[in-house]
Amino acid sequence: MTNTETTTTKTGGRVLSGTVVASKMQDTCTVAVERYVKHPKYKKYQRRTKKYLVHDAGNTAAVGQKVEIKETRPISKRKRFELVKA
């Protein structure tokens, strides 16, 4: 799965692919998800990046690793995703 693909699970949550950019917090890592968007006027594709806080029980993910994240119930104020596979 590339960074631009989004799928849904049986329960309706999104599954995204991205790269771990920080893992300094306890049981949390930051994942940057990149997508390609076509500009409406100039018809040129641009890369858009968004960072998500992801629940990572046991701090298994390392910085620079490609991971998949899944949408889940709110875990904290900003955490709404959990790590599927590292």
C-alpha positions in Angstrom: 0.0 0.0 0.0 1.4 3.4 -0.9 1.1 6.6 1.1 -1.7 7.9 -1.0 -4.1 4.9 -0.6 -6.9 4.9 1.9 -9.0 1.9 2.7 -11.7 1.2 5.2 -12.1 -1.7 7.6 -15.3 -3.7 8.3 -16.2 -1.3 11.1 -15.9 1.7 8.8 -12.7 3.2 10.1 -9.9 4.4 7.8 -6.6 2.7 7.3 -3.7 4.9 6.3 0.0 4.3 5.5 2.7 6.6 6.5 6.2 7.1 8.1 7.0 7.4 11.7 8.6 10.8 12.3 8.8 10.9 16.2 8.5 8.3 18.9 9.6 10.1 22.1 6.3 9.9 23.9 5.2 7.0 26.0 2.9 4.7 24.1 2.5 7.3 21.3 4.2 8.0 18.0 3.8 10.6 15.3 3.1 9.4 11.8 3.3 11.6 8.7 0.8 10.5 6.0 1.4 11.9 2.5 -1.2 12.3 -0.2 -1.2 13.7 -3.7 -3.8 16.3 -4.6 -4.5 17.9 -7.9 -4.6 21.7 -7.9 -8.0 22.9 -9.1 -6.7 25.7 -11.3 -3.2 24.7 -12.4 -3.9 21.0 -12.7 -0.6 20.2 -11.1 -0.2 17.5 -8.5 1.0 18.5 -5.0 2.2 16.5 -2.1 0.2 17.2 1.1 1.5 15.9 4.4 -0.5 15.5 7.6 0.8 14.3 11.0 -1.3 12.0 13.2 -0.7 11.0 16.8 -0.9 7.2 17.0 -1.3 4.9 19.9 1.7 2.5 19.9 1.4 0.2 22.9 4.9 -0.8 24.0 6.7 1.7 21.8 7.4 -0.8 19.0 7.8 1.6 16.1 11.1 3.3 15.2 11.6 6.6 13.5 11.7 6.3 9.7 9.7 3.0 9.7 6.8 2.6 7.3 3.6 1.7 9.2 -0.1 1.3 8.8 -2.5 3.1 11.1 -6.2 2.4 11.8 -8.9 4.8 12.9 -10.3 4.0 16.4 -12.2 5.4 19.3 -10.7 8.6 20.9 -7.9 7.5 23.2 -6.9 11.1 24.3 -7.5 14.6 23.1 -5.5 14.2 19.9 -5.1 10.4 19.5 -7.7 8.8 17.2 -5.5 6.2 15.5 -3.7 3.0 16.5 -0.8 1.2 15.0 -1.8 -1.8 12.9 1.5 -3.1 11.7 5.0 -1.8 12.0 
